[in-house]
Each structure stands twice: as C-alpha cells, then as structure tokens.
Amino acid sequence: MINMLHYIYIRSFIGIITFMALALATWGALPARVASRRWRRGNLILAALMTAAILYATLFSRAEGSTGLILTPFASLTAARIQPEIYREMLMNVFLFFPLGLTLSNALPRKWHRWGRIILTTLVGCALSAGIEYAQYRYALGLAETDDVICNTLGAFLGSTSLLIAPAIEKYRERVWHTNMTLTATERQFLHIAKAAVSGGEFPAESVDWPAVFALAGQQKLLPIVFEAVRKMPAAEENVALFAVTKQQVIGQVLNQTVRSAEFADLYRKLRAAGLHPIVVKGQLCSRLYPLKDHRISADDDLYTPDAEFMACHEQFLTNGLRTGTPADELASADEVPYTKDGSPLYIELHRHLFDSAEDSHDELNHFFADLNPVEIDGLLAMPPHEHLLYLLLHAYKHFVRSGIGARQFCDIGLWARAYHAEIDWQRLHDQCESVHAATFAAAAFHIAGDYLGIEFDLPAPWDGSIDVEPLLHDSLCGGVYGTNDLTRLHSSTVTLNAVKSSRKGRKSTVLRTIFPEKTYLESRYPYLKKRPYLLPVAWVQRLVHYAGEKKTGADSSASGSIKLARERIELMKRYDIMD
C-alpha cells in the first residue's frame, strides 16, 4: 500500500489531474451502460475498500511518535510559498479522498437527488477526515491540520461530481441518438394521411411522395385505409399508373379480409351453437371501430378459451375443415395452436394462455386475465372493455420489447380507448401497467393515437402528462406492423429481449447471452426443445447456421447492423421506463 502511494506521489501534477479527469469521465459514462443494482453494489464495495485504504495510510501504517496541531485554515498556502513541496502534499490530500467521493456517491440510491448524494458524500468525507486528524493528534500519529480536512473534503466533493458529469454525457448521447430517431418527411406525410383516414379531416397534399407513402402504408397494414382517403384526390389523376396498381392491391386485400371475416363469423356461430364460449380478442373486435370494418387488414384471428373448453374447440375446428400442424401430443400443453383451412384465407390462433407461459418476461402478464367475466359486444363474446384495452396495451408492449410494433396497434388502442372511455378504470389501468414496467409505454401509445392519428379522447390523471413520443413512433414506422420489416431487426430482438430480462434481474446483458439465448426464447422457432431441452446446443448451432445462410443471400442482416439497431432500441426501452 505504501509503495503504491509513493508511486502515485511522485507523479506529476498534470498526471494526477489527468487521472482524476479520466476517472470522472469514466464514472460519468458507465452508469448508462451497467445495470443499476450491479453498478451500486460495485461502487459500494469499492467505497469500502477506499475507506480501508485511507485508514491504513493515515493511521494503521504509522508508528506512535510526535504530534502537533495547526488549526489555522489555509496555513499550508502560506508555508508553500517558502516550501513548494507542500503544494504536492495538498494535492495528494485531495487525491486521497477523491476515489472515496467517486465511489460512495455512485453507491447511494439513484432515486435520491444527485445534489443530495453529492452533499452527503462530501459530509462523509469531511467527517472521516476530521476523525482521522483527531486520531492522529490523540495518539501521536502525526501532525493534525485543518488544511488536511479541507483538502480531503475537497477531494470527496470532486469525486462526487461525476454525478454532474453523467447527465451531461447522457444529454450528449441523447442528442446524437435523438437525431437518428426523428420522423422522416415520408413518415410525417404518411401520418398526416393516416390521421385523415382514421379520424377525418384534410391534410396538405402538396409534394407527397406517393410511392413511398403507399409502400409505408403497406408495411403498416394500413394501405386500404390510407388509399380510401386519397383515391379521389387530384393526385390520383396525376399518378394514374401508381394509383391503378395500388387500387388493385387494395381490392385484393379487402376481398381477402371480407372472406376471412365472413368465414370467421360462420365458424364462431357454430362454436357457440356447440355450447362453447371462446372469447374474441383484437382484430375482429377492433375492426368494428374503423370507418370501414374490412379495411382493417389482419393476418389472423385470435380466440381465447378456458382450458376446460380448449380440446372441445379443437375438435370443432377439425369438424369444420380446419387443420393444425401442432402434434397431437403437444395440444394439451400448448399456449396457442394455429389453424388454417385449405382454399380459404381463414387463419385462427386458439389461445389457452394469452402470453407465452414458458417465457418468464411474458408469463407475468397472464395473471391479469385469469378470472375474466366475458361480455357480449356486437354478438361476440369479449373481455370487458377495461381488460381488453389492457390486453391491447400489453400485447403491443410484448411485441415492442421483442422487435417492434406498427401504427395499426396505436390505431386499435386509441379507437378502443375512445369508444369505451367511460368503462375504463383509468387509475387501475395505470397501476396494472406500472406493475409490469409498461405505464410510460402505454401513455406514449395513447398520446400517439391522439396527437398523430387524431383519435382524441380525454386522458385523466395519471395519464395526462407530456411525453416525447417521436422516437417510439419512428421506431414503429421503421419496423412494420410487428417489427418484422427486415432480418436486421429480427436478429436484434434477441439482444433487446435479453437486455430487458437482464435489467429486471439486476444484471447486464452480454454478447454471449445474445449469441446463445435461453431455451424459452428458441422454443417457438425450434419446437423440439419443448420435449428435448437437452438439445439446446443443437438449436444454437442450427440458429447460427441459419443466420450465416441469410448473410450469404445478401439479406440486410449483418451482425454489426443488428447490434447497432439493438443498442438504439435499448435506449428506447430506457426512455420509456421499460428497463433501467
């Protein structure tokens, strides 16, 4: 210890000051990159070690000898004019307590105000230094000086100022990040048109990049809704070929949806006639709130059934010509089973649980829907309006955490909240979302629906605060309806999901966990893991081989691109309080 202190002592003034500056910058930057609990725990250990080192250097390493007392403040400055070496002693007294201030301030709870942590750290440094000086005087271990206390206290204060540097670094990172998360001109044009389509009203039609807007509407599964709002505009005469091609796409999508809705309604009547009580969720209910029901395009229809009726529903599906690829021996434990019908666009997912029970980050959501009392809405059994809005929010939240969501989800959420506003217990809804780290995300979804899509409704407390939603909206418009626009985003989902799960457990996400994810994450892609978990290493290899094959095809799925996108989306998770 003494040798190390001597090594530091002989460094130049500039060297010591540079070290302190680098330490401040490092401690200012690290809190945003290290899990909160781990950061606090690490700094607490370091603070204890620093305290032990200080006590050793100032008390326990010294032998009893002469003593003295100098109480006059700043007497060292006068003496240093004659003996310049005293300046070095003063700097070393500052440096001695600097690491303590650095670590102790970061070991205190983050919920405390940073100036409160700085003041407390400074006071602890002052008290520790005063105690040491008293012990040195009392036990004849050296000269006790007021200036030593002043320098030590200054060192503790300077170390604690890393808490002031951290927000500045974070603000800079935020500024750079926010620049990349700003809505593009095409996205703004699309939103103006979507707002007019969903809520009515006009929009500026000059200089619209129609091919880009239609392409974005298609990715968001809102093309029929958008096209219906613009098909009679003068722009249709100026872009005849484009509008003609788009019209044919829309007709095909709407006809397909109309057939799907009709076949679903027929099947649902047969299920109810058989004495079954499947609950309709999402699409078939939400579509009724749009200006034109079958212009809301969906890929599937969802039914949620009590476990006691699950197999009976399955048998009815088979009786009515539907089939599933799920093996018979897995039906009893499957959270959801997909069904298709030959020659039909009908695609149904039958849910035993609304969220994956094997995924610990999602299973906690199922308890909200354990004891439902269904109500009838437009001839369909449905969750009560409050619970259905909660489900829409949590379903969007689940997909956002993985790879992303689209504008259609915000439309669904906003239209449902507006239609059933009086039947929603808004305080309870907030508390439910808050309990699973989804409250800020849900608030952002409401604000997007109101501010950008024109779905206006009163947001009572505690939902009525201001919130910056553009980063979330930009991410949603980039990713498609469920964040599946490209392979880069899909591959990045492993990183983001792992980061969220690690944050909940107070640990930092690692590259290894990304490359070799947990069994539960891979089960949907490699179903054999459910029965043979010991084949997890095989799934890892299979996944890596598949990934390498995608790269050879030239798909946009580079590792660097996935990591970059994942980091941006992790910043989003932090912004909307999903993770620390």
N, C-alpha and C positions, 0 to 999 in steps of 0.2 A: 504493500500500500504506500509506504513512504517513498519507495523508489518511483512508483507511478506518479505521485505528487511532485517529486523532484523533476521527473521528465516533463511534466506539464509546466512547472515553474520556469524552466529555462527557455520555454518557447517565447517567441517574440510577441510584443503587444498585438501586432496585426494578426499573427497566427491565432492567438487566443480569441480575439474579437471575431475573426472569420469563422472559427469553430462554433462560437455561440450563435452567429448569424445563420449558419448552415443548420444547426440544431433547431433553431426557431422555425426555419422554413420547413424542415422535415416534420416536426411535430405539428406544424400548421396544416400540412398537406395530408398526413396519414389518417386522421380521424374519418375522412370521407371514404377511405379505401379499406378500413379494418372494421370488423363487426364491433358494435358498441360495447358489448359486455367484455369481449376479448381485449379491446383497447383499454378499458378502465382497469381490468384485472392486471394487465401487463404493467400499466403505469403505477398501480398500487404497489406491486412487487418491487419495481424499480425505485419508487419513493422510499420504501422501507430500506432497501439496500443503500440508497444515497444517505439516509439518516444514519445508518450504521457506519458508513464510511466517514461521515463528518465527525461523529462522536469518537471514532477511533483516531482520526488525525488530530483532533483538538484536545482530547482528554486521555484516552486509554493508552496511546503510544508515548505519552510524556511521563517523565520521572519527576517526582516532587523536588522542587528547588526554590528559586527565588520567585517573588511575586511583586506586583505593583498595580497601581490603579490610576488611570487617566480618564477623567470624566468630561473634560472639555471637548465639546463637539468640534470636529474638523481640525483638531490639533495636528493630525498627520499631514495635512496640506502645508502647514507652516514648516514642519520638520522636513518635508520632502524638498523644499527649496534648497536646503543645505545638503540633504542626503537623498538624491533622486531614486535610489533603490526602493524607497518607501512607496513610490508610485506603483511599483510592481507588486509590493505586498498588498496594497489596497485593491489592485485589480484581482489578485488571487483570492482575496477575501470575498470579492463579488463573485468570482468564478466558482468558489467553493460551494455556494448555496444556489448557483444557477441551475444545476441539474435537479435539485430538490424542487425548486419552483416549477421547472419544466414538467416534471412527472406528477407531482402532487396535484397541480391544477387540473391535469387531464385525468386524474384518478377520481375526482369528485363527480357526482352525478351530473349528466348533461342537462337534465331538466332545470338545474339551478342556473340563474343568470350568469353569464360569463364574468361580469364585473364582480358579482358576489363571490365567485370562485377565485378570482384574482385577489380580492381583498383578504379573503380567508387564508389563502396560501401565503400572502405577504405577512399577515399577522402571525401565522405559524412559524414562518422563517424568523421573524423578529423575536418571538418568544423563545425559540430554540437557541438562537444566538445569544440572547440575554442570559439564558440559563447556563450556557457554556462559559460565558465570560465570568459569571458569578462563581461557577465551579472552579475555574482557573484561579481566581482570586482566593477563594475559600481554602483550596487545597494546595496552594502554591505551585500551580502548574504552568505559570506564565503570566505575562502582563495582560491585565484586563483593561480594555479600551472601549469607550463609547463609539469611536470610529469603526471598530470591528463590527459592532452591532449594526451601524448604519450601512456599511458595505455589504454585510451578509444579507440584510433586509433588502437592499437594492438588488442583490443577486437573485433572491427568491422572487422579487417583483418582475425583474427582467425575464426570468424563465417562464413565469406565468403568462407573459404577454403573447405566447404562442396562441392563446385563446383569441387574441385580437387579430392575429395573422390568418388564422383558419378561415374566418368569414370572408376576408379579402381574397384569399386563394379560391375559395368556393365561389365567390361572386365572379371572379375572372373565368373560372371553368364554366360557370353557369352562362356567362355571356357568350363564350365560344360555342357551347352546346346549344344554347337557345337559337343562335344563328342558323344552325343546321335543322332546327325543329320548327321553323317558321313556315306558315302556309304559303304555297306557291301560287302564282297567278291562276293557273288552271284549277287548283283546288278551291280557290276563292270563287271562281266562276261557277264551278260545279255546285258549291254550297248555295250560292245565290239562286241558282235554278232549282235545286232540290228544295230550298225553302219555299219558293213559289209553288212548286209541285205539291208539296205536302200540306202547306198552310194557306195557299192562295197568295195573291199579290203579284206585283210586277218586279222585274229585275232589269238592270242595264244589259242590253243585248249587243252593244257595240263591241267589236273586236273580240268576240268569243272564238276561242279555238275549239270549234265544234268536234273535230275528230278526237282531240284529247279529252274533251268533256264527256263525249259518248263512251270512250274507252274506259274512263274512270267510273262512269255510271255503271258500266257492265261489270267491272271488277267489284263494285259495291253492291251488286244485285239490285240496283235501283233503275236500270235502264228503262223499263216500261213506264215507271212513274215519271221520270225525267222527260222522256220522249213525249208523253201525253201533254206535258205542259208547254212544249215548244213546237209541236208538229204543225201548228197553224200560223207560226210566225213568219215574217218576211224572209227570215234566214233560210226557211225550207225551200223557197224559190231560188235563192242564191246558191244553195248547195244541194241541187236536185239529186245527184247520184248518191251522195253520202246519206241524205235523209231517206232515200228509197231503200238502200241496203239496210239501214238501221230499222226502218219500218218493218221489213221482213223478219229481222231478228226479234223484234218486239212481238209481232204477231205469233211467231213460233213459241216464244217463251210464255205468252199469255194463254195460248191454247193449251199448252202443256200443263200450265198451272190450273187452268179451268178443269181439265180432265182429272188431274190429280185431286183437286178439291171435291169433285163430284164422286169419284170412287171412294175417297176417304169418308165422305158423308154416308154413302151407302153401307160401307163396312161398319162404320160406327153405329148405325141404326141396328145392324144385325148383332153387334156385340151387346147393345142394351137390351135387345129383344131376348137374348140368351140369358138375361139376368145378371150381366156383368157391369162393373162400374169403373171403367177406365177414365182417367182424368186427362183432358186435353191441355197441353201446355204449349206456349209460344205461338207458332205460326198461324194455325187455324183460328186462334182467338184474336191475335193481334191484327191479322189481315182485315178483320171486320171494322177496324178503326180507320182504315185508309180510305181516301176518296173513291177508289175503285179496288174492290177486295182482291181480285185475281191479278192485279198489277203488282202486288207484293209477292215476289218470287221467292220460293224456298226450295231447298234441295230435298227435304224430308219432312215428315210429320211425326210429332212426338206424343206418346201416350204414357202415362204414369199409372200403374195399377198396384193395388195392395198385393203383398206377397201371396196371400191366400188365393188370389184370382189369377196369378201370373200364368200358371200352366193351362188354366181354362181358356184364357185369352190366346195363348199359343195354339191350342187345339182349334179354336175358332178361326184363327188366321190360316191354318193349314186347310181347314174345311172350305174356306173361301178362296182357295187358289194361291195363297201366298206361300213363300218358302224362305228358309233361312240357311245360311252357311254355318251357323253355330252348331257344333256337335251336340248330340242328344245328351251326352253325359255332362255337358257344361251348362245346360239350361237351368239346372237347379241352383247354381251359384252365380250366374252371370248378372252383372248390374244392369246391362241393357242388351237386347237382342235385335238385330236389324232384320227386316223382312222386305222382300221385293216380290213383284208379280210379273210373270212373263207377258210381254206385249203391252205393258202398262207402265206409266211413269210413277206409279204409286211406290213410295219408299217410306216405310214406317220403322221407327225405333221404339220398341217396347221397353220401358224402364221399370226395373224393380227398385232401383235407387236413382235419384236424380243426379247424383255426383258419384264419381268413382270411389267406392268404399275401400279399395286397396291403396289408394293414393292418400297419404296422411295429410297433405295440404288441402285436399278436397273433401275428405270424409267428414270433417268437422262441420261442413255446410249441410249435411243431410239431416241433422237433428232439428233444423228449423221446420222441416216438412214431415216430421214423424207422425203427427196426430192431426191430419187435415180433416176438416168437415166440408166436403165439396158443396158447391153451389151450382145452380144451372144458369148459364149465360148463352143466350141465343140457341137453346136446345142442346147445348153441350155441357157435360159435367166439367167443372173447372175448380181450381183453387179459389178461395175467397180473394177478392181483388188485392187486399194487402199482401197476402202470401204470394200471389202471382207476380206482383211488382217486385217483391223481394227476390223471387226466383229469377226474373229477368235481369235484375241488377247483378246477382251473384253468378249467373250463367255468363254474363258479359265479363264480369270480373275474372272468372276462371280462365276464359279464353284470352283475355288481355294479359294475364300473368304468363301464359304459355307463349303465344306468338302474336296475338293481337285481335282486335275486333274491327268492325266496319261501321259506316254511317247508318246502316239499316238497324243495328242494335239501338242506337241512340233514338231513332225514329220510334221504334217499338216502345222503348222505355218512356219517352215523352208523351206519346199518344195514350198509353195506358195510364200514366200518372194524371194526365189532364181529364180523361174520361171518368176515372174513378177517384178523383181527388178527395171527395168528401168521405170516402170509405177507407181511406188510408190513415193509419195511426202514425203520424209523421215522426213523433218523438220515439216511439218504439222502433220504427223502421231505422232511424238513425242509430239507436242503441244496438240493434241487431247487426247492422253493417259495421259499426265501430268495433264490435267484439271480434270480428274476423278481419280487421285492418282494411275494410272496404268502404269506409264512410266518405273519405275525401274523393275516392274514385267515383262513388255514386253521386256525390254533389257535382262533380265535374260533368258526369253524364246528363244530369238534369239541366245544368247551365248550357251545355252544348245544344240540347234539344230546344231550349228556349231562345238562346241568343243567336244561334246559327241556323236552326231549322224552323224557327217561327212557331214552335209548339209552346205557346205561352200558358202558364198556369202559376198560381201563387205558391211560392216556396216559403213555408213558415219556418220559424226558428226550430232547430238549429241549422237549417239548410241554406239560409238566406245570405251567407257571407260571400264576399267576392273571391274568385279563384281564377287563376290563369289556365285556360283550357286549351289554348292553341297547340302546345306540344302534344297533348293526348290526341287532339283532332288530327294533327298532321300525321302522327304515327298510325292512326286508324285508316286514313285515306291512302297511306303508302302500302298498307298490308293486305288490302282486300277485305272481304266480309268476315273472315276469321283469321286474318294474318297469314294467309296461305298463298300470297301472290308469287313468291319465289322461294327457291330452296335455301337461299341465304337466311331468310327469316325463319324458316322451319328449323334449320340447324341451330340457329341462335337460341331457339326456345329451350334447348337443353340447359344452356348457360343461365338464362333468366329464371327458369323454374328452380334450378339448383340454388341460385343466389337467394331467392325468396325463402326457400326452405331452410337454408343455412342461417339466414338472418333471424328467422323465428327461433332457431336453436342457439343463437348467440355465437355462431361461428362463421368464419369467412369461407366463401365458395372457392374452390380450387380447380385448376385445369384438369387434374386427374378425375375429379368427380364429374366433370363435363364430358371427358373422353369415355369414361366408364361409369355411366349413370346407374342408379339403383334399379333393381328388378321391377319395381312397380311402374317406373317410367317406361320400360320397354315392353311390358306385358301386352299392351294394345297392339303393338307392331309385331311382336313375336309371341303369339298366344300359347305356344308350347311351354313358356316359362311358368304359367299358372299351375301346371301339373308337375313340371320338372324344373324346379328352381335351381337345381344344381347345374343346369345347362346355361347359366348366366354368362360364363366366359365364352361359350359358343355364340351367344347373341351379340356380345361385344365385338367379336371377330366379324360376324355377319354384318353388323352395322357398319364397321369400318370399311369392309369390302364394298358394301353398297354405296357408301359415301365416296370412295375412290372411283367407283364406276360413274357416279354422277359428274365428277370433275372431268373425266375423260370425254364426256358428251358435250362439254363446253357450257354446262349449265352454270348459272350465277350462284355458285355455292362454295366459293373459296373460304378456306379456314379464316383468313385474315378479315374478309368481309363479314363473316358470321360473328367473329369476336368483336369487331367494331360496332356492329349493329346491336349485339348483346349489351355492350357497355352503355350505349345510348339508351337502350330500353331499361337497363338497371337504374340509370339516372331518373327515368320516368317513374319507376317504382318508388324511388326515394321521394320524388317530388309529390307524389300522391299518397304518401304515408303508408304504402304497402310494405315497405321494408325500411330498416334504419339506414 
